[in-house]
């Protein structure tokens, strides 16, 4: 049963309405669609991600699922960002286990069998800046921030961060984030500038980030 679902949907999260249409009882005496869904959850072949959203797990040897793809579907529209992107891009050394995303709706946190997902609200005009699509091992695409946008998101979302000089910004990057300066110095300044123009929060901090990077390139 689960293999049949995997062949149809792969590891793309699917809603209950779609599952129920697949599991429609063909004749009297068959299990109801809800019974089949409950059975697959019990056997661990189907994971409930949140209300009305499920993930079909591949059979052993058939591949794995992408948490980034799951994150895009848990709350839409959203894009993967913050430490999740900075860690995987090699900008910061720490490994991020909490998958963080930006969204235009009210921020939320989801916990399910695949892990924890946090969503932080950003302004609508700011949302589309510096986004790209990444391909999973299974060939699906998810929306994610570039490293530049992820760094801007992290700065903008830090409530107690106050940076009032380029020296303080450099200290924040070096000592707090322990960032790879080769990665930072190669960032696209235009993305950082666009983020500063479209946010009312931490505008000065983003301007100092841009100026710090530009000075270090000289």
CORSULLIN-V894314 format. One record per pair of residues at least 12 apart in sequence whose ideal C-beta (glycine too) atoms are under 7 Angstrom apart, sorted by sequence separation. I is the first residue (numbers start at 1). GAP is how many residues later the second one is. D is the distance in whole Angstrom. If there is no record, write none. Layout:
i->[I/I]
gap->[GAP/GAP]
d->[D/D]
This chain:
i->[45/68/84/107/131/132/20/23/83/107/8/19/23/107/131/132/192/196/55/84/106/130/84/99/101/103/105/130/5/83/104/192/193/19/82/98/99/100/101/102/103/104/130/131/192/80/81/130/53/81/98/100/102/104/129/49/53/80/81/189/79/78/79/104/50/78/189/49/78/102/189/77/187/77/71/75/185/184/71/75/122/185/67/185/75/1/19/13/16/74/147/15/120/2/15/16/1/148/169/13/14/147/148/152/169/13/78/13/14/149/163/166/170/2/74/148/152/156/165/169/2/11/70/75/148/161/11/146/156/163/166/71/149/156/166/9/11/67/155/67/166/6/155/5/102/155/6/79/6/2/11/152/155/2/11/3/6/91/12/13/11/89/55/85/13/50/85/91/86/130/50/80/85/129/49/48/79/80/81/86/47/79/80/85/86/129/130/47/79/129/47/69/81/82/86/81/126/129/66/72/69/72/82/83/66/81/82/126/64/69/125/126/63/66/68/63/123/66/68/123/92/93/92/92/91/91/90/91/90/91/89/11/10/12/10]
gap->[12/12/12/12/12/12/13/13/13/13/14/14/14/14/14/14/14/14/15/15/15/15/16/16/16/16/16/16/17/17/17/17/17/18/18/18/18/18/18/18/18/18/18/18/18/19/19/19/20/20/20/20/20/20/20/21/21/21/21/21/22/23/23/23/24/24/24/25/25/25/25/26/26/27/28/28/28/29/30/30/31/31/32/32/33/35/35/36/36/36/36/37/37/38/38/38/39/39/39/40/40/40/40/40/40/41/41/42/42/42/42/42/42/43/43/43/43/43/43/43/44/44/44/44/44/44/45/45/45/45/45/46/46/46/46/47/47/47/47/48/49/50/50/51/51/51/52/52/53/54/54/54/54/55/55/56/56/56/57/57/58/58/59/59/60/60/60/60/61/61/62/62/62/62/63/64/64/64/64/64/65/65/65/65/65/65/65/66/66/66/67/67/68/68/68/69/69/69/70/70/71/71/71/71/72/72/72/72/73/73/73/73/74/74/74/75/75/76/76/76/85/85/86/87/88/89/90/92/93/93/94/127/128/128/130]
d->[6/5/5/5/6/6/4/4/4/5/7/7/7/5/6/6/6/7/6/5/6/6/5/6/7/5/7/5/7/6/7/6/6/6/4/5/5/5/5/6/6/7/5/7/5/7/6/3/7/6/6/7/5/5/6/6/7/5/5/6/6/4/6/5/6/6/6/6/4/7/7/7/6/6/5/5/6/6/5/7/7/5/5/6/6/7/6/6/5/5/7/5/5/6/6/7/6/5/4/5/6/7/5/6/6/7/6/5/7/6/5/6/6/3/6/4/4/6/7/5/6/7/6/5/6/7/7/6/5/5/6/5/7/5/5/6/6/6/5/6/6/5/5/4/6/6/5/6/7/6/4/6/7/7/7/6/7/5/7/6/7/4/7/6/4/6/5/7/6/4/7/7/6/6/5/7/4/4/4/5/7/6/7/4/6/5/7/5/6/6/6/6/7/6/7/5/6/6/4/5/5/6/5/7/7/5/5/4/7/5/5/5/6/7/4/5/7/7/6/6/5/6/6/6/5/6/6/5/6/7/7/6/6/6/7]
